[in-house]
Amino acid sequence: MKQGIIFDLDGTLWEVTNTTYNSVNEIAKKHNLDEVKIETIRSVFGCNKEESAKLYFPSSPLEEALKLTDEIAIINIHNLKKYGGNIYEGLESSLRKLKEKYDLFIVSNTDNKEYIEAFLETSGLNNYFKDYIAASELKISKAEAIKKIIRNHNLSESIYVGDTIKDYEATKLAGIPFIHAKYGFGKDLKTTYCINSITDLPSIVEKVLR
């Protein structure tokens, strides 16, 4: 029996609000646009490309906003590969425990797999994950990406770990259990399972995947 744990990235494995804020506003300044507030940056994590573009540049036509979002992606990946992000305390030790029994994966809504690769490279955690998918890059929903991981790796049981309502909704559509990372960006989700720290995850998983 193959069991897998599929992770969201932002707000679950790492936090990159400040780097993303700087990248977004470098592009906004370049095009003489208003500053994008830090609260908006936080609200974008977990969104797909079109949703992100609308939140970043609500006054711009969608086609223009999408082009600006592409520019942001390029500079943000460069900055993240150079400076890395804030990895949640206890992540590696938790992954080490989980990998003893489960296959580990990442499914993010990002439209560029290099974003996920920036996390893997700068964190040094690449060897813990068997596969990853950038859902928007493949033009599929997060739920479809989760199903793709399950199908491609013949998982008999799996769990998705994420932090936002969008993660929860995608997991329900995929038909697997959800564990809410309460330390991330989503608040007050009414879920069966939750963790206050990534270090809580191994014990919770034992209760879900028996």
Secondary structure by P-SEA (a helix, b strand, c coil): cbbbbbbbccccccccaaaaaaaaaaaaaaaccccccaaaaaaaccccaaaaaaaacccccaaaaaaaaaaaaaaaaaaaaacccccccaaaaaaaaaaccbbbbcccccccaaaaaaaaaaaccccccccccccccccccaaaaaaaaaaaaccccbbbbbccaaaaaaaaaabbbbbbcccccccccccccccccccccaaaaaaccc
